[in-house]
Amino acid sequence: MATIEDGEQWAAMQADWQVVNQEARTARFRVTQAFVKAAAGDGSGPTTGQLELAEKLEEVADQKRLAMDEFVKRAFG
């Protein structure tokens, strides 16, 4: 049976994921903007650093989401 502490832990995990996920979405948006500008002839596209940051943040967000899924299965399943 799930406890209050389980609910609090899930809430903390979800808040942490939400922050990282938003950072990942912002980074990916910036990459997309750079591609659009380059396609319009107004830029050179995203930098390697921009691409790597977006990919890294997306990977971290995915890992946090998977950890939340496993926690929910254990605590509430």
ZAVEX-762485 format. One record per residue: residue in one letter; y, z, x of N, C-alpha, C in turn. Coordinates in Angstrom, 2 decimals, decimal comma. Layout:
BEGIN
residu; n_north; n_up; n_east; ca_north; ca_up; ca_east; c_north; c_up; c_east
a; Y; Z; X; Y; Z; X; Y; Z; X
...
// end
This chain:
BEGIN
residu; n_north; n_up; n_east; ca_north; ca_up; ca_east; c_north; c_up; c_east
m; -1,19; 0,00; 0,85; 0,00; 0,00; 0,00; 1,24; 0,00; 0,89
a; 2,18; -0,80; 0,52; 3,43; -0,90; 1,27; 4,26; 0,37; 1,09
t; 4,98; 0,71; 2,13; 5,82; 1,91; 2,11; 7,29; 1,51; 2,13
i; 8,14; 2,49; 1,95; 9,57; 2,26; 2,06; 9,91; 1,76; 3,46
e; 9,23; 2,33; 4,44; 9,47; 1,91; 5,83; 9,09; 0,44; 6,03
d; 8,01; 0,01; 5,37; 7,63; -1,41; 5,44; 8,74; -2,29; 4,87
g; 9,28; -1,88; 3,77; 10,37; -2,64; 3,16; 11,60; -2,68; 4,05
e; 11,89; -1,57; 4,68; 13,04; -1,52; 5,60; 12,79; -2,38; 6,83
q; 11,55; -2,35; 7,32; 11,22; -3,17; 8,49; 11,32; -4,66; 8,13
w; 10,81; -5,02; 6,95; 10,91; -6,42; 6,52; 12,38; -6,83; 6,41
a; 13,21; -5,97; 5,83; 14,63; -6,29; 5,67; 15,29; -6,51; 7,03
a; 14,95; -5,69; 8,01; 15,51; -5,84; 9,36; 15,03; -7,15; 9,99
m; 13,74; -7,46; 9,82; 13,20; -8,71; 10,36; 13,87; -9,91; 9,70
q; 14,07; -9,84; 8,40; 14,68; -10,94; 7,67; 16,12; -11,14; 8,10
a; 16,86; -10,05; 8,29; 18,26; -10,15; 8,72; 18,34; -10,76; 10,12
d; 17,43; -10,36; 11,00; 17,38; -10,90; 12,36; 17,08; -12,40; 12,32
w; 16,08; -12,79; 11,53; 15,74; -14,21; 11,39; 16,91; -15,00; 10,83
q; 17,59; -14,44; 9,85; 18,70; -15,14; 9,20; 19,80; -15,47; 10,20
v; 20,11; -14,54; 11,08; 21,15; -14,77; 12,09; 20,73; -15,90; 13,03
v; 19,51; -15,82; 13,54; 19,04; -16,84; 14,48; 18,91; -18,19; 13,78
n; 18,41; -18,19; 12,56; 18,26; -19,44; 11,83; 19,61; -20,10; 11,60
q; 20,63; -19,31; 11,28; 21,97; -19,89; 11,08; 22,51; -20,46; 12,39
e; 22,27; -19,77; 13,49; 22,70; -20,29; 14,79; 21,99; -21,61; 15,10
a; 20,70; -21,68; 14,78; 19,93; -22,91; 15,00; 20,47; -24,05; 14,15
r; 20,77; -23,76; 12,90; 21,30; -24,80; 12,01; 22,66; -25,29; 12,49
t; 23,48; -24,38; 12,97; 24,79; -24,76; 13,50; 24,64; -25,63; 14,74
a; 23,75; -25,24; 15,63; 23,51; -26,01; 16,85; 23,00; -27,41; 16,50
r; 22,08; -27,50; 15,55; 21,54; -28,81; 15,15; 22,63; -29,65; 14,49
f; 23,50; -29,04; 13,71; 24,61; -29,76; 13,08; 25,52; -30,36; 14,15
r; 25,79; -29,59; 15,20; 26,64; -30,10; 16,28; 25,99; -31,29; 16,99
v; 24,68; -31,23; 17,17; 23,95; -32,35; 17,77; 24,08; -33,58; 16,87
t; 23,89; -33,37; 15,58; 23,98; -34,49; 14,63; 25,39; -35,07; 14,63
q; 26,40; -34,22; 14,66; 27,78; -34,71; 14,71; 28,00; -35,56; 15,95
a; 27,48; -35,13; 17,08; 27,65; -35,88; 18,31; 26,97; -37,24; 18,22
f; 25,79; -37,31; 17,60; 25,11; -38,59; 17,41; 25,91; -39,51; 16,50
v; 26,45; -38,95; 15,43; 27,25; -39,75; 14,48; 28,49; -40,31; 15,17
k; 29,18; -39,47; 15,94; 30,36; -39,94; 16,66; 29,99; -41,03; 17,66
a; 28,87; -40,87; 18,35; 28,43; -41,88; 19,31; 28,11; -43,19; 18,61
a; 27,46; -43,10; 17,46; 27,12; -44,30; 16,70; 28,37; -45,02; 16,20
a; 29,42; -44,26; 15,96; 30,68; -44,85; 15,52; 31,53; -45,33; 16,69
g; 31,00; -45,18; 17,91; 31,74; -45,61; 19,09; 32,80; -44,63; 19,54
d; 32,68; -43,40; 19,12; 33,70; -42,40; 19,43; 33,09; -41,20; 20,16
g; 32,25; -41,46; 21,15; 31,63; -40,38; 21,89; 30,39; -40,87; 22,58
s; 29,82; -39,98; 23,38; 28,65; -40,36; 24,17; 27,38; -39,69; 23,67
g; 27,41; -39,06; 22,55; 26,24; -38,37; 22,02; 26,18; -36,94; 22,50
p; 25,16; -36,23; 22,04; 25,03; -34,82; 22,42; 24,63; -34,69; 23,89
t; 25,02; -33,59; 24,47; 24,63; -33,32; 25,86; 23,20; -32,79; 25,88
t; 22,62; -32,82; 27,05; 21,28; -32,25; 27,21; 21,31; -30,77; 26,84
g; 22,37; -30,08; 27,23; 22,51; -28,66; 26,90; 22,55; -28,42; 25,40
q; 23,26; -29,27; 24,67; 23,32; -29,12; 23,21; 21,94; -29,31; 22,59
l; 21,23; -30,34; 23,05; 19,89; -30,59; 22,52; 18,94; -29,44; 22,84
e; 18,97; -28,97; 24,08; 18,09; -27,88; 24,48; 18,39; -26,60; 23,72
l; 19,67; -26,31; 23,51; 20,05; -25,11; 22,76; 19,54; -25,18; 21,33
a; 19,74; -26,33; 20,68; 19,27; -26,49; 19,30; 17,76; -26,30; 19,23
e; 17,03; -26,92; 20,14; 15,57; -26,80; 20,14; 15,12; -25,36; 20,40
k; 15,78; -24,70; 21,34; 15,42; -23,32; 21,67; 15,65; -22,40; 20,48
l; 16,81; -22,53; 19,85; 17,13; -21,68; 18,70; 16,18; -21,96; 17,53
e; 15,85; -23,23; 17,32; 14,91; -23,56; 16,26; 13,53; -22,95; 16,53
e; 13,12; -22,98; 17,79; 11,83; -22,39; 18,15; 11,84; -20,88; 17,93
v; 12,92; -20,22; 18,33; 13,01; -18,77; 18,13; 13,01; -18,43; 16,64
a; 13,75; -19,20; 15,85; 13,78; -18,97; 14,40; 12,39; -19,15; 13,80
d; 11,68; -20,18; 14,24; 10,32; -20,40; 13,75; 9,41; -19,23; 14,11
q; 9,52; -18,73; 15,33; 8,69; -17,60; 15,75; 8,99; -16,36; 14,92
k; 10,26; -16,13; 14,64; 10,64; -14,97; 13,84; 10,13; -15,12; 12,40
r; 10,18; -16,34; 11,87; 9,69; -16,57; 10,52; 8,18; -16,34; 10,46
l; 7,47; -16,83; 11,45; 6,02; -16,62; 11,48; 5,67; -15,13; 11,61
a; 6,45; -14,41; 12,41; 6,23; -12,97; 12,54; 6,47; -12,26; 11,20
m; 7,49; -12,69; 10,47; 7,75; -12,12; 9,15; 6,59; -12,41; 8,21
d; 6,09; -13,65; 8,24; 4,97; -14,02; 7,38; 3,75; -13,13; 7,66
e; 3,43; -12,93; 8,93; 2,30; -12,09; 9,29; 2,52; -10,64; 8,85
f; 3,74; -10,15; 9,02; 4,06; -8,79; 8,60; 3,85; -8,63; 7,10
v; 4,35; -9,60; 6,34; 4,21; -9,53; 4,88; 2,73; -9,54; 4,48
k; 1,95; -10,36; 5,13; 0,51; -10,40; 4,82; -0,14; -9,05; 5,07
r; 0,21; -8,42; 6,20; -0,37; -7,12; 6,54; 0,14; -6,00; 5,64
a; 1,44; -5,97; 5,44; 2,05; -4,82; 4,74; 1,96; -4,94; 3,21
f; 2,06; -6,14; 2,70; 2,16; -6,30; 1,25; 0,98; -7,06; 0,65
g; 0,12; -7,62; 1,50; -0,97; -8,47; 1,00; -2,20; -7,75; 0,56
// end
